[in-house]
Amino acid sequence: MPDKLTQLDIARSLGFAVPDTLVSCDKAQIIAFIQASGRTIVKPFSMSFAPAYGSDDATLISIMANVVTVAEISAASDEQVASFPAIYQACIEKSHELRVVGFGDACLGFKINSQASPRSVIDWRRAERLAGIVGREPVPLPPEMQYFTSAFLRRSHLHSGVFDFAVTPNGKTVFFECNPSGRWADLDGRHGSVTRLFADGFESLLSS
């Protein structure tokens, strides 16, 4: 499975927009990127879970996307910044987000109303357990999305994946990432369309 930077390169090569991105643990470089980009998001490079800061509890907490400022990076020591390589991206203004489940040449799209709550504007997972805050509704996808997901999966040597996109207020779709083991059962609802997508995909693989 390609790392997140390779994913961005694949998406870009397939004609999809991606956020301006820096991966670094160099303080001066990060500050310069934030100053050039304006509002900036920081998220983990490869680790999604970590122990709670300052806690001896072995329970891991999820690391979500956060806004980061020049003041926050400046306040940290060079050693602190150097110990935590991370992904820094220009913040994308969103109308909503898309979660697309792909299997082979087929895909299904779901609109995520991430801008419905201040808690979910940056990372919709912060409000996903609040009833009615972050809705998920099936949406039709254009042919170019089906082409993109199938081509991306082939180049990544994957049979399936869960894709995350932002849709800007002017309708531009921006690729964030593809998770080969991403959650999809919560998208299935009563219609069971994702389950059918996977069942059909596996049946095709087994019969080929």
N, C-alpha and C positions, 0 to 999 in steps of 0.2 A: 504493500500500500504506500503510495507516494506521501512524503511529508507535506506539511501545509504550504511550504514555499513552492515545491514542485507542482502541487495542485493549482496554485495561482498561475504558474507558468503554463500549465496545460490549458487552463480556462482561457488565458489570454491568447494562446496560439489558436484556439478554436473560435476566436472572435468575440469573446465575452468580456465585459468590463469587470475590472477588479479594483479594490481600493489601493491607493498609493500605500506602499508597505515598506517597513524597515524591520529587520531582525537584528538586534544589537544588545550588547551589555556595556557599551561605551557611553559614558555620561554626556560628553560633549556632543557626540553624534546624535544621541536621542534628543537633547535639547534643541539642536539645530533642526531636526526633523519636525518637532512640535511647532517651533516658531514658523517654519515654512508651510506646514499643513493646516495650522489653526487647530480647531477642536480635534483631539486625538484620542484614539482608543488603545488600550493595552490589553493583551490577552496572552495566555500561556502558549509557549512554543510547541510543547509536546505533552505536558503533564496537565491533566484535567482536574486532579484531586490532590490535596495536600493537607497536612495537619493544621489545625487552627493555630494562628499565630499566638505565641506565648502560652500555649496550653500543653499540658502533659498527657491529655486525653489522646488515645490512639485513633479516635474517630476522625475520618477524613472528611473534609468539606470540599464542595465543588468550587473551582476557580472560574468566575464568570468574567465577561468583558466589562471594563471600567473606563471611564474617562480619566485621563492623566494630564497633568499640567506641568509647565516648566517649573513652577514653584515647588511642586512635589518632588520632581527629579533633582532640582537644585538642593533641596533640603536633605536628600540622602547622600551618604558618603560614596566616594568612588568605589570602595570595596563592596558596599551594599548593592549598588547598581551592577557591578561586575559579577556578582554572585547569582544574578537572576537574568539570564538572557530571555528576552520576551519579544512578542510580535507587537509592533506599533503600527497603527493604521489610521489614515485620515478618516474622520467620522463621516459616515454616509447619512445624509438626511433621508428619512424613509416616509413613504406613505403607508406601507405595510411590508410584511415579509412573506416569502414563499418557502415552504418546505416541500421538496419534490422527491418522491420515492421512485427510484429507477431500478428496473431489472431487465438486463439485456437491452432490447430495442424499445421496450415499453416504459412508460412513466405516468405517474399520477401527481397532480398538484394540489396543494392545500394552502389557502390564504391564512396567514397568522396576523391578527389585528394587534400587533405589538405596540402601536402608538395609542391604544385605548387607555393606558394607565401610565402615569409618570414612572412607576416602578419597572415597566417593561420596555421603555423607550430604547435603552441601550442593549439590554439582554432580556428577551421575552421570558426566559426561564424564571426570572425573579417573580413573575406574577402568574405563572402557569397553574398554580394550585388555588388561585383565587377565583371562585366561581364567576363566570361571565366576563372576566377581565380580558383574558387572551383567548379569543375565539379561534376555532380552526374550521374552515369550511372548504369543501372540494371546489376547485375551480378548473375550467378548461385551460389547456396549455397550447400555445402555438406550435406548429410543426418544427420550428427552429429549436424549441426547448427539447423536443424528443430527439432531434439530431444531436444536440449538444450532450445530453445525458448519456446516450448510447455511445457516442464517440469518446467521451470522457472515461466511461467505464472500460472500454476496450483499451485505451491507452494506459489506464491504471491497472490493467490485468485483474479487473473485478467483474463479478457477475452482477452485483447489486450495490446500491449505495443510497444514502439519504442526503440530499443536497440542501444547502441553505443559501438563500438569496435575499437581498433587499430590493424593494421596488421604490424608486424615488418618486417625489410628487409629480414629476413630468413623465413618469412611466418608464424610465430606464431601469433595466434589471441588472443588478450587480452581484457577481458570484462571491460568496464567502468561503465555503468549504464543502467537502463531501465526506461523510462518515460511513465507512463500510459496515459498521455495526450500530448505526443510529437507530433511535427509537422510532417505531412506526405504529405500534399497536394502538396508541392513543388517537391516531388519525383514522382508524378503521370505523369507529362508530357503529351504527346499526347496518350500514350498507355493506361492510365486509370487503370493500373493493381492494384494499391493500393485501388482505389475505389471499384473495383470488389472483392478484398480480404475482405474488410469490409462488402460489401453487402452480399457476400456469408456467411460470419461469422454470421452476424445478422440474416440472413434467417435460418441458422442452429439452432441458439439459439431459435428463435421464434417457430420453428417446433419441438423442442425437448420436 
